[in-house]
């Protein structure tokens, strides 16, 4: 079998020097005449432990690798087959080193149907994708199936859109297929703007051909002759790799006129978005494509009939499109066998926050939150207590510990007061203030609202104002009822999905963590010790040995060193409540009250 050296070239690992590692490997392989294939791949998902290197075919897994480790890897592992112990992953649960990638607990409970090729191919080389079975789905669709036949297979699969709303993909395609018009558009959405979310970016960086193939099949099905891939401008590597992939696909004959000798023709263009969160909404995205301000329009005008340039248009999230070649190749029955009754297939999530294993995961629909957080995520950092998980991005809800066994799918999350969204998962521990969390996300959404409709433009600002007053100890108990009434109104009266879901962080935290709101209002205290207006830091004299760590950590010199074995003195008037002293002290000599 071919000897391979797979170096993670995703944005996270690249930022930590994987590009230098690539150059070092290339130089040594040439110098020593090593017969090995070097792959500079997309993101492997295990971002917490990058940069990553996997030596195949045995899949020896090295983590936190540096360029200076390359000579040893080549000499010992590549040439002699020896394992370098110090570069192996150490499982914190057992304190044992793991040799092979498939044995790493982070990967064991995943089902990487869409994301699996990210660590196995070079995204800038179409031959790698073809060798892995790429474009077989397109070939089958064009040469063995009619557009109606593809549509029926997609409908039978039960796949729902991965961009957030979860609308049945087949029904969306059918509406566009039936729409009247000589020119139709197929559009791929890679404009994720959720804090902490990077699933779409990593997919377009690491396997753009999977999206392109799914997009061509979709275009063939609905009768589209022009396509656009909308990628936010902050994703330069995704733009670069996608542009390369499109040029390669056209050169071989997968794009352009008479694709694979058929009567079907399609051109696809990359369009860079300006980074507005609202442009994740379909009509706002299409307005942006037209060169207009990214503002949504009323939903009674369906984009399947009058979308981009007032012509029939179909918009799908890139993850949705990456599923299509698998459905065509393996059949609707295979796809629908994965997941739950109402949510088929797998879903990619970004797992971030107060969790040991941050990164990207792909799991079958129906897996529980507990499995994701503890079996895959490795539990909460520093052995602290789990408090909540927010799913669905800034407009998602916060789910408490009592619902850890909730199955993750579109319908179960909605019933819990949250949503699937594009796939962001932010984990929070016992030191998280839920009032502060609601304030943070409301602030984000207030900034990102396009301002077109009054309920969203003014309603979110007013929600933010009330929650800010609660966090600063300036509210009354009646404000909680006002929050619920106003939140309900914003949900019901807003024009688009941003406003309709914006109150979720407030309403869900009020539902599950109401006692924290009451503590802020009645006791004028922040139980988590986060809201600056309601806390003060104190030195616990009997615990303070005068080590001076807090003195060094204080950015405003509010703490005075009094000598060894003497407690330090904290000036309350100078203290900015930044918490640096609390974080620096390991002896519980700094207390929050």
Secondary structure as UniProt FT lines:
FT   STRAND          4..8
FT   HELIX           11..15
FT   TURN            16..17
FT   HELIX           18..32
FT   STRAND          37..41
FT   HELIX           47..49
FT   STRAND          53..56
FT   TURN            57..59
FT   STRAND          60..62
FT   HELIX           67..69
FT   HELIX           70..72
FT   HELIX           73..78
FT   TURN            79..80
FT   HELIX           85..87
FT   STRAND          88..91
FT   TURN            92..95
FT   STRAND          96..98
FT   HELIX           101..103
FT   HELIX           105..108
FT   HELIX           116..119
FT   TURN            123..124
FT   HELIX           126..131
FT   TURN            132..135
FT   HELIX           136..144
FT   HELIX           147..157
FT   TURN            162..163
FT   HELIX           169..178
FT   STRAND          185..190
FT   TURN            195..196
FT   HELIX           199..206
FT   HELIX           208..222
FT   STRAND          226..232
FT   TURN            233..234
FT   HELIX           236..252
FT   HELIX           259..261
FT   STRAND          266..273
FT   HELIX           277..280
FT   HELIX           282..289
FT   TURN            290..291
FT   TURN            299..300
FT   TURN            303..305
FT   HELIX           308..310
FT   STRAND          313..317
FT   HELIX           318..330
FT   HELIX           332..336
FT   STRAND          346..353
FT   STRAND          359..364
FT   TURN            365..366
FT   HELIX           369..370
FT   HELIX           371..376
FT   HELIX           381..383
FT   STRAND          386..391
FT   HELIX           393..395
FT   STRAND          398..400
FT   HELIX           401..403
FT   TURN            404..405
FT   HELIX           410..415
FT   TURN            416..417
FT   TURN            421..422
FT   STRAND          424..429
FT   TURN            430..431
FT   HELIX           434..448
FT   HELIX           454..471
FT   TURN            472..473
FT   HELIX           478..493
FT   HELIX           497..502
FT   HELIX           504..512
FT   HELIX           514..518
FT   HELIX           519..523
FT   TURN            527..528
FT   HELIX           532..534
FT   STRAND          537..539
FT   HELIX           541..543
FT   HELIX           549..553
FT   TURN            555..556
FT   STRAND          559..560
FT   TURN            564..565
FT   STRAND          569..570
FT   TURN            572..574
FT   HELIX           580..584
FT   STRAND          590..592
//
